[in-house]
Amino acid sequence: MTERYLHINHIADLIAAEITGKIDDVGREELERWKSESPEHTRLYELYRSEYFFASKLEFICEYSEKEAFDDFTKKVNQVKSKRRRLIFYRYAAAVVVVFILSGTLYLNLREPEQVPVTVTQKIQPGSFKAILTQPDGQRIDISDTTYLAYVEKNIELDSLSGKKGQPKDTAVRYHTISIPRGGEYDLTLSDGSRLRMNSESEIRIPVQFSKKQRDVYMRGEIYFDIAPDAQHPFVVHTHQGNIRVLGTSFNVRDYQDEAFLETTLVSGKVAFQTEDKDTYLKPGEQLRLNKENGETVVEEVDVRLYCSWKDGRFVFEKQRLENIMNTVARWYNINVFYENQSVKDILFTGNIKRYGDLDQVIEMLRLINKIEMEINGKSVFVRSNP
């Protein structure tokens, strides 16, 4: 850390001390000298002391967790007389905000361009529509900006003309494969009218033409299905753990290879989860969880919003482990996450986060609510406890 940067941090500490009434005479004199050095220093000083400045920053905290963010404040405020509560509140609020933003803001505003090169930090943006179509002949096509259905219909037409007169056509089932990379998602409409919303690191294999008996697809990752009704042709989703048989319904399937459980969450209609041993039927609002290690299944009523909100642009969690949450975040933002120790992974979290904001917004909210420290370095996030 440079000498100049240390000085900037020291000035930030002095402003914070003055706001909270803990500055001594020496510190006050030093701060006054700094203010008199330039009009810009005075302007910044007045800005950081203004009630509007701290109120606007605290609005972000209030939006996500009013109770936890203000617990420390209210404990101190309740110890003073009513007529002083407002003043004391803003003093302590100011101290918290200063910790998060003041040093960095001073650094950005006070750098001398001729001495310190300007560095632009690239914010990590959320995922976007990304998909690769692998055709039966192995050709790979980027279909991020188009529709899968267009390619399917085109290839069905070509396939119907591929057989020559007097020669039998190849009857082997051929498949299109749709792959979604990390940091991607995709809306997919099948030839039968069914709609699929595919999450990051997901894949589905679909026959060039559905059979006359049923509509079979093969998946991994996480996909939300909205299946077009067709009683004569059941829709069957094949996973490594078992098959999901439906006629017409909406449901979410999560089956990532690096996760210990497969989850099927039914929103509407009726599905049957089929294994070699038995069929398990689900009703709307129920979820089946299958333990991949021992094959045991559990069915229970759940809040489907917790498991399907990703398709509507939200991360919604209720008492979930931080490691599980960060696995989801890492896929969407295409990042790597590292932890200080196991205990940090086991912190439980409840929250509702916008899925389409940049990574800084997600990290800031997790940091504030869970009392943990997260540091972003390039495409890596380091997580440690914050006593």
C-alpha positions as CSV (number, residue, x, y, z in Angstrom):
1,M,0.0,0.0,0.0
2,T,1.5,3.4,-1.1
3,E,2.3,6.2,1.3
4,R,-0.3,8.4,-0.4
5,Y,-3.0,5.8,-0.1
6,L,-2.2,5.4,3.7
7,H,-2.6,9.2,4.0
8,I,-6.0,9.1,2.3
9,N,-7.2,6.4,4.7
10,H,-6.0,8.5,7.6
11,I,-8.0,11.5,6.4
12,A,-11.1,9.2,6.1
13,D,-10.5,8.0,9.7
14,L,-10.3,11.7,10.9
15,I,-13.6,12.6,9.2
16,A,-15.3,9.5,10.7
17,A,-13.9,10.4,14.2
18,E,-15.2,13.9,13.9
19,I,-18.7,12.7,12.8
20,T,-18.9,10.4,15.8
21,G,-17.5,12.9,18.2
22,K,-14.3,11.0,19.0
23,I,-11.7,13.3,17.4
24,D,-9.1,14.8,19.6
25,D,-7.5,18.3,19.3
26,V,-4.5,17.1,17.3
27,G,-6.7,15.3,14.8
28,R,-9.0,18.3,14.5
29,E,-6.1,20.5,13.7
30,E,-4.8,18.1,11.1
31,L,-8.2,17.9,9.5
32,E,-8.5,21.6,9.3
33,R,-5.1,21.9,7.6
34,W,-6.2,19.3,5.0
35,K,-9.4,21.2,4.4
36,S,-7.5,24.5,3.8
37,E,-5.1,22.9,1.2
38,S,-7.7,23.3,-1.6
39,P,-11.3,24.1,-2.3
40,E,-11.8,20.5,-3.5
41,H,-10.9,19.2,0.0
42,T,-13.4,21.6,1.6
43,R,-16.1,20.5,-0.8
44,L,-15.6,16.8,-0.1
45,Y,-15.5,17.4,3.6
46,E,-18.9,19.2,3.5
47,L,-20.4,16.6,1.3
48,Y,-19.4,13.7,3.6
49,R,-20.7,15.4,6.6
50,S,-24.1,16.2,5.1
51,E,-27.2,14.4,6.3
52,Y,-28.4,13.9,2.8
53,F,-25.2,12.0,1.9
54,F,-25.6,9.4,4.7
55,A,-29.3,9.1,4.3
56,S,-28.9,8.2,0.6
57,K,-26.3,5.6,1.4
58,L,-28.4,4.1,4.3
59,E,-31.3,3.8,1.9
60,F,-29.4,0.9,0.2
61,I,-29.0,-0.9,3.6
62,C,-32.6,-0.4,4.5
63,E,-33.8,-1.9,1.3
64,Y,-32.3,-5.3,2.0
65,S,-32.3,-5.8,5.8
66,E,-33.7,-3.1,7.9
67,K,-33.6,-5.1,11.2
68,E,-30.1,-6.4,11.0
69,A,-28.5,-3.3,9.5
70,F,-29.9,-1.1,12.2
71,D,-29.6,-3.3,15.3
72,D,-26.3,-1.7,16.3
73,F,-27.6,1.8,15.7
74,T,-30.8,1.4,17.7
75,K,-29.0,-0.1,20.7
76,K,-27.0,3.1,21.0
77,V,-29.8,5.5,20.1
78,N,-32.0,4.0,22.8
79,Q,-29.4,5.0,25.4
80,V,-29.8,8.7,24.8
81,K,-32.6,11.2,25.4
82,S,-35.3,11.5,22.9
83,K,-34.4,15.0,21.7
84,R,-30.8,13.8,20.9
85,R,-31.8,10.6,19.1
86,R,-31.8,11.9,15.6
87,L,-28.4,13.4,15.9
88,I,-26.8,10.3,17.5
89,F,-28.4,8.1,14.9
90,Y,-26.8,9.9,12.1
91,R,-23.5,10.0,13.9
92,Y,-23.4,6.2,14.2
93,A,-24.9,5.7,10.7
94,A,-22.2,8.0,9.4
95,A,-19.5,5.8,11.0
96,V,-20.8,2.7,9.3
97,V,-21.1,4.3,5.9
98,V,-17.7,5.8,6.2
99,V,-16.2,2.4,6.7
100,F,-17.7,1.1,3.5
101,I,-17.3,4.1,1.1
102,L,-15.4,7.0,2.4
103,S,-11.8,5.8,2.0
104,G,-12.5,4.6,-1.6
105,T,-14.3,7.7,-2.5
106,L,-11.6,10.0,-1.2
107,Y,-9.0,7.9,-3.1
108,L,-10.9,8.3,-6.4
109,N,-11.4,12.0,-5.9
110,L,-8.0,13.0,-4.6
111,R,-5.7,11.1,-6.9
112,E,-3.3,13.3,-8.8
113,P,-3.5,12.1,-12.5
114,E,0.0,13.1,-13.3
115,Q,1.4,11.0,-10.5
116,V,-0.9,8.1,-10.2
117,P,-2.1,6.3,-13.4
118,V,-5.9,6.0,-13.7
119,T,-7.1,2.4,-13.4
120,V,-10.6,1.5,-14.6
121,T,-12.1,-1.4,-12.6
122,Q,-14.4,-3.6,-14.7
123,K,-17.5,-4.5,-12.9
124,I,-18.5,-8.1,-13.2
125,Q,-21.8,-8.1,-15.0
126,P,-24.6,-10.7,-14.6
127,G,-25.3,-13.4,-17.1
128,S,-27.1,-13.0,-20.4
129,F,-28.7,-15.0,-23.2
130,K,-26.0,-17.5,-24.4
131,A,-26.5,-20.8,-26.0
132,I,-24.7,-23.2,-28.3
133,L,-26.5,-25.7,-30.6
134,T,-24.7,-28.9,-31.5
135,Q,-26.4,-30.5,-34.5
136,P,-26.5,-34.3,-35.1
137,D,-23.5,-34.0,-37.4
138,G,-21.4,-32.4,-34.7
139,Q,-21.6,-28.8,-36.1
140,R,-21.7,-26.2,-33.4
141,I,-23.7,-23.0,-33.9
142,D,-24.0,-20.0,-31.6
143,I,-27.7,-19.4,-31.3
144,S,-27.6,-16.7,-28.5
145,D,-29.3,-14.2,-30.7
146,T,-31.8,-16.4,-32.4
147,T,-34.4,-19.1,-31.7
148,Y,-33.8,-22.8,-31.4
149,L,-37.1,-23.6,-33.1
150,A,-35.8,-22.0,-36.4
151,Y,-32.9,-24.4,-36.5
152,V,-35.0,-27.4,-35.6
153,E,-37.6,-26.8,-38.3
154,K,-34.9,-26.2,-40.8
155,N,-33.2,-29.5,-40.0
156,I,-36.4,-31.4,-39.9
157,E,-37.1,-30.2,-43.4
158,L,-33.7,-31.2,-44.7
159,D,-33.9,-34.6,-43.0
160,S,-37.2,-35.3,-44.7
161,L,-35.5,-34.8,-48.0
162,S,-32.3,-36.6,-47.2
163,G,-33.4,-40.0,-48.3
164,K,-32.9,-40.9,-51.9
165,K,-35.5,-42.7,-54.0
166,G,-35.2,-46.5,-53.5
167,Q,-32.9,-46.1,-50.5
168,P,-34.1,-46.4,-46.9
169,K,-33.5,-43.5,-44.6
170,D,-31.4,-43.8,-41.5
171,T,-33.9,-44.6,-38.7
172,A,-31.5,-44.0,-35.8
173,V,-32.6,-41.3,-33.4
174,R,-30.5,-38.1,-33.9
175,Y,-30.4,-35.3,-31.4
176,H,-29.8,-31.6,-31.2
177,T,-28.0,-30.5,-28.0
178,I,-28.5,-27.1,-26.5
179,S,-25.7,-26.1,-24.1
180,I,-25.7,-23.0,-21.8
181,P,-22.3,-21.9,-20.5
182,R,-21.5,-20.3,-17.1
183,G,-22.9,-16.8,-17.1
184,G,-25.7,-17.6,-19.5
185,E,-29.4,-18.5,-19.7
186,Y,-31.7,-19.2,-22.6
187,D,-35.4,-19.3,-23.5
188,L,-36.2,-22.3,-25.6
189,T,-39.4,-23.1,-27.5
190,L,-39.8,-26.7,-28.8
191,S,-41.7,-27.8,-31.9
192,D,-44.6,-29.0,-29.8
193,G,-45.1,-25.5,-28.2
194,S,-43.5,-26.4,-24.9
195,R,-41.3,-23.6,-23.4
196,L,-38.1,-24.2,-21.5
197,R,-36.1,-21.6,-19.5
198,M,-32.5,-22.9,-19.1
199,N,-30.2,-21.7,-16.4
200,S,-26.4,-21.4,-16.4
201,E,-24.3,-24.5,-17.0
202,S,-27.3,-26.5,-18.2
203,E,-27.7,-28.8,-21.2
204,I,-30.6,-30.5,-23.0
205,R,-30.7,-33.1,-25.8
206,I,-33.8,-33.1,-28.0
207,P,-34.5,-35.5,-30.9
208,V,-34.7,-34.0,-34.3
209,Q,-38.3,-35.3,-34.4
210,F,-40.3,-36.5,-31.4
211,S,-41.4,-40.2,-31.6
212,K,-45.0,-41.2,-32.2
213,K,-45.4,-42.4,-28.7
214,Q,-43.8,-39.8,-26.4
215,R,-41.7,-36.6,-26.2
216,D,-38.3,-37.5,-24.7
217,V,-35.6,-35.0,-23.7
218,Y,-32.4,-35.5,-21.7
219,M,-31.1,-32.9,-19.4
220,R,-28.5,-31.8,-16.8
221,G,-28.3,-28.5,-14.8
222,E,-31.4,-26.5,-14.1
223,I,-34.4,-26.0,-16.4
224,Y,-37.9,-24.6,-15.8
225,F,-40.4,-26.5,-18.0
226,D,-43.8,-25.3,-19.2
227,I,-45.1,-28.2,-21.1
228,A,-47.7,-28.0,-23.8
229,P,-50.6,-30.5,-23.0
230,D,-50.8,-33.6,-25.2
231,A,-52.5,-36.6,-23.6
232,Q,-51.5,-38.8,-26.5
233,H,-47.8,-38.0,-26.3
234,P,-46.5,-37.8,-22.7
235,F,-43.5,-35.6,-22.1
236,V,-40.6,-37.4,-20.4
237,V,-37.6,-35.6,-18.9
238,H,-34.6,-38.0,-18.5
239,T,-32.0,-37.3,-15.8
240,H,-29.2,-39.4,-14.4
241,Q,-31.2,-40.2,-11.3
242,G,-34.6,-41.0,-12.9
243,N,-37.3,-39.8,-15.3
244,I,-40.0,-37.2,-14.9
245,R,-43.2,-38.1,-16.8
246,V,-45.8,-35.3,-17.5
247,L,-48.8,-34.6,-19.7
248,G,-49.0,-30.8,-19.4
249,T,-47.6,-28.9,-16.5
250,S,-45.0,-26.4,-15.1
251,F,-42.1,-27.5,-13.0
252,N,-38.5,-26.9,-12.2
253,V,-35.7,-29.5,-12.3
254,R,-32.3,-28.9,-10.7
255,D,-29.7,-31.6,-11.3
256,Y,-26.1,-30.2,-11.3
257,Q,-23.4,-32.8,-11.2
258,D,-21.5,-31.1,-8.4
259,E,-24.5,-31.0,-6.1
260,A,-25.6,-33.8,-3.7
261,F,-29.3,-33.6,-4.5
262,L,-31.7,-33.6,-7.4
263,E,-34.7,-31.4,-6.9
264,T,-38.0,-31.4,-8.8
265,T,-40.4,-28.7,-7.8
266,L,-44.0,-28.8,-9.2
267,V,-45.7,-25.5,-9.8
268,S,-48.9,-26.7,-11.6
269,G,-50.3,-29.9,-13.0
270,K,-49.0,-33.3,-12.1
271,V,-45.8,-35.3,-12.6
272,A,-44.4,-38.7,-11.7
273,F,-40.8,-39.2,-10.9
274,Q,-39.8,-42.6,-12.1
275,T,-36.9,-44.8,-11.0
276,E,-36.3,-48.5,-11.4
277,D,-37.9,-49.2,-8.0
278,K,-41.0,-46.9,-7.9
279,D,-43.0,-44.0,-9.2
280,T,-43.4,-40.9,-7.0
281,Y,-46.3,-38.5,-7.8
282,L,-46.1,-34.8,-7.0
283,K,-48.9,-32.3,-6.4
284,P,-48.6,-28.5,-7.1
285,G,-46.5,-26.9,-4.3
286,E,-44.5,-30.1,-3.6
287,Q,-40.9,-30.8,-4.1
288,L,-39.0,-34.1,-4.5
289,R,-35.4,-34.2,-3.3
290,L,-33.3,-37.2,-4.2
291,N,-30.1,-38.0,-2.4
292,K,-27.7,-38.9,-5.2
293,E,-25.4,-40.9,-2.8
294,N,-28.0,-43.3,-1.4
295,G,-31.0,-42.9,-3.8
296,E,-33.4,-41.9,-1.0
297,T,-36.2,-39.5,-1.9
298,V,-38.2,-37.0,0.2
299,V,-41.4,-35.2,-0.9
300,E,-42.5,-32.1,1.0
301,E,-44.5,-28.9,0.5
302,V,-42.4,-25.9,-0.3
303,D,-42.6,-22.3,-1.3
304,V,-42.1,-22.7,-5.0
305,R,-40.9,-19.1,-5.2
306,L,-37.7,-20.1,-3.5
307,Y,-36.9,-22.6,-6.3
308,C,-38.3,-20.9,-9.4
309,S,-37.7,-17.2,-8.9
310,W,-34.5,-17.4,-10.8
311,K,-36.4,-17.4,-14.1
312,D,-38.1,-14.2,-13.1
313,G,-34.9,-12.3,-12.4
314,R,-34.5,-12.8,-8.6
315,F,-32.3,-14.8,-6.2
316,V,-34.6,-15.8,-3.3
317,F,-33.2,-17.7,-0.4
318,E,-34.6,-18.8,3.0
319,K,-32.2,-20.1,5.6
320,Q,-29.8,-21.5,3.0
321,R,-26.1,-22.2,3.5
322,L,-23.8,-19.5,2.1
323,E,-21.9,-22.1,0.1
324,N,-25.1,-23.2,-1.7
325,I,-26.0,-19.6,-2.4
326,M,-22.5,-18.8,-3.7
327,N,-22.6,-21.8,-6.0
328,T,-25.7,-20.3,-7.6
329,V,-24.1,-16.9,-7.8
330,A,-20.9,-18.3,-9.2
331,R,-22.6,-20.0,-12.1
332,W,-24.6,-16.8,-13.0
333,Y,-21.6,-14.4,-12.8
334,N,-19.0,-16.9,-14.0
335,I,-16.7,-16.5,-11.0
336,N,-14.7,-18.6,-8.7
337,V,-15.4,-18.6,-4.9
338,F,-12.8,-19.3,-2.1
339,Y,-13.5,-19.6,1.6
340,E,-11.4,-18.9,4.7
341,N,-12.8,-22.0,6.5
342,Q,-15.7,-24.4,6.6
343,S,-17.7,-22.5,9.2
344,V,-18.1,-19.6,6.8
345,K,-19.7,-21.9,4.3
346,D,-22.3,-23.0,6.8
347,I,-23.7,-19.5,7.6
348,L,-27.4,-19.4,6.9
349,F,-28.9,-16.7,4.8
350,T,-32.4,-15.4,4.0
351,G,-32.8,-12.7,1.3
352,N,-34.2,-11.6,-2.0
353,I,-31.7,-10.2,-4.5
354,K,-32.0,-8.8,-8.0
355,R,-30.5,-11.3,-10.5
356,Y,-29.6,-8.7,-13.1
357,G,-27.5,-6.3,-11.1
358,D,-23.7,-6.3,-11.3
359,L,-21.8,-8.6,-8.8
360,D,-20.9,-5.7,-6.5
361,Q,-24.5,-5.2,-5.6
362,V,-25.0,-8.9,-4.7
363,I,-21.7,-9.0,-2.7
364,E,-22.5,-5.8,-0.8
365,M,-25.9,-7.1,0.4
366,L,-24.5,-10.5,1.5
367,R,-21.7,-8.7,3.3
368,L,-24.0,-6.4,5.2
369,I,-26.6,-8.9,6.3
370,N,-24.4,-11.9,7.1
371,K,-21.6,-10.0,8.8
372,I,-19.0,-11.6,6.5
373,E,-16.2,-10.0,4.5
374,M,-16.0,-10.6,0.7
375,E,-13.2,-9.4,-1.5
376,I,-13.4,-9.4,-5.3
377,N,-10.2,-9.9,-7.2
378,G,-10.7,-10.3,-10.9
379,K,-13.0,-13.2,-11.4
380,S,-12.4,-14.6,-7.9
381,V,-14.3,-13.9,-4.7
382,F,-12.7,-14.5,-1.3
383,V,-15.0,-15.1,1.7
384,R,-14.0,-14.8,5.3
385,S,-15.7,-14.2,8.6
386,N,-16.1,-10.6,9.9
387,P,-16.1,-10.8,13.8
